[in-house]
Amino acid sequence: MKKGNHSGKNYKQFWKLSRKEFNTDHLSLTKGGDLVVYEGNYQYNVRELAEKYGTPLKVMFPYIIEQRVEDLMDLFAACIREYKYKGRFHYHYPMKANQNREFVMPIISEGGNLETTSANELWVVKRLWQQHRFNSRIKVICNGPKTDQYLALIAELKRNGLDIVPIIEDLSERDALQKFRGQVGVRVAIDLKVRSYWDKRVERFGLTPNEIYEMGKIHNLTLLHYHTGSEVLYEADMLRPLRRAMEIYYKLKQINPTLDTINIGGGFPVNFNGKEKWATRGLVHSIIRFMAKFCEENNLQHPNIICEWGSYMVASAQLTVFSVLNAKLIPKATAKQWYVIDGSFMTHLLDTWAVHRQWHIVPVNYANNKNLTRTWLAGLSCDSDDKYTRGGSYILLPRLEDLQNGDKQYIAFLDTGNYQDGFDNHHCLNATPEKVVCQNGDVTVVRKRQTADEIGEMFGW
Ligand SMILES: Cc1ncc(COP(=O)(O)O)c(C=O)c1O
């Protein structure tokens, strides 16, 4: 940090807080250098949470999800009005992104629908349906491989009145769903390469356009679905597949006049590496503008539009907080010291390892310390891969020498709300962290840290 950057404002800037483009508009610092999270005029001091509940700690903010769902729906509604688009927009939350009750309920309360990938996710829907937790307008899309258990649950929920749409993803599913009494969708594998973390040379999901055309008329087909990848890096790579999908939609509509919806899947990126990629507003405008033009040129009825943006919706609704256990010198490297944290990248932040995710890391206390050191972070397991080096660069953090009165240094990983929780595992018998929810000014423990007894039992001890 440059000399003279001592005011709170500059530290906030330095750590990229209170900035919408970094998803940190609700984050700030106290005068003493503690990280705080705002919910309107409520505030949560993250250091106090770490001291009270211990670390590793997952801190969830459902109100952030509510806000994001509302903003997205408003944005689509405004564009639909502007371009006089006749189809409707529906948001479907892909539950795989985070199945915690505290993430799913805010989506539903804001009028969001759901997308499931497995029988067990659909089991959650069944429970909500049985408890009369949502109204009959909600729609559920079922993606993912259809096991017998999954198919049976789909049929059961349909019989019980839920508006449920299974997506045919291969020929065996076409056969299994032939007698399904409700609407069905079909997933097409778009043969385009997009630049994303999940870029695939060979698509393993969905059917080729020809396979779909050769099916002829599909009973009750209303929806064409595609999903190209997660964390799509460029706006053009969201729009090119849409054009290709609409060409397929157009042909398919000639054979299946009941078709009335295009589902564009997930993929909207989160600013994990702290750079604004492209803005939601621009993309949504481009989508609706393109759809209106395409339909006009092809004399096509305007389809309804569904999106399943998961990471976009929930990543910023959770922080994961660790404390630094100790520091070790690193000879001859860009970083000066290892900071060993009390959690594991392989256990708690698996995307570090799986997709080389670049984390936005912020000190939870001492954030206005002008003495920073270049660190690499080491996780709490036996694995040499259990580390985070920001791709061989370094992470600037306060010096441990400056800690006072026996304080610990806490650090927060931002945007951990998507996928990391479902990936949590027990490598080295590490425990699942405690989870707290901050809402309406209150902090509630919703899942206690797993004890050694509980983990031991899972492994037969
Ligand atoms: C079919 C489908 N829809 C939606 C998503 C959500 O993707 P993202 O979280 O990148 O928006 C995924 C992710 O794998 C998916 O496979």
The ligand as an SDF file (V2000), in Angstrom:
LIG
                    3D

 16 16  0  0  0  0  0  0  0  0999 V2000
  -28.3650  -27.0550  -16.4570 C   0  0  0  0  0  0  0  0  0  0  0  0
  -27.7030  -26.0420  -15.5940 C   0  0  0  0  0  0  0  0  0  0  0  0
  -28.3700  -24.9140  -15.3060 N   0  0  0  0  0  0  0  0  0  0  0  0
  -27.8280  -23.9640  -14.5100 C   0  0  0  0  0  0  0  0  0  0  0  0
  -26.5780  -24.1280  -13.9590 C   0  0  0  0  0  0  0  0  0  0  0  0
  -26.0320  -23.0240  -13.0770 C   0  0  0  0  0  0  0  0  0  0  0  0
  -24.8530  -22.5040  -13.5830 O   0  0  0  0  0  0  0  0  0  0  0  0
  -24.2250  -21.1830  -12.9680 P   0  0  0  0  0  0  0  0  0  0  0  0
  -24.1310  -21.3740  -11.5110 O   0  0  0  0  0  0  0  0  0  0  0  0
  -22.9080  -21.0640  -13.6390 O   0  0  0  0  0  0  0  0  0  0  0  0
  -25.1390  -20.0480  -13.3330 O   0  0  0  0  0  0  0  0  0  0  0  0
  -25.8430  -25.2810  -14.2250 C   0  0  0  0  0  0  0  0  0  0  0  0
  -24.4970  -25.4840  -13.6550 C   0  0  0  0  0  0  0  0  0  0  0  0
  -23.8150  -26.4300  -13.8070 O   0  0  0  0  0  0  0  0  0  0  0  0
  -26.4190  -26.2840  -15.0600 C   0  0  0  0  0  0  0  0  0  0  0  0
  -25.7780  -27.4110  -15.3400 O   0  0  0  0  0  0  0  0  0  0  0  0
  1  2  1  0
  2  3  1  0
  2 15  2  0
  3  4  2  0
  4  5  1  0
  5  6  1  0
  5 12  2  0
  6  7  1  0
  7  8  1  0
  8  9  2  0
  8 10  1  0
  8 11  1  0
 12 13  1  0
 12 15  1  0
 13 14  2  0
 15 16  1  0
M  END
$$$$
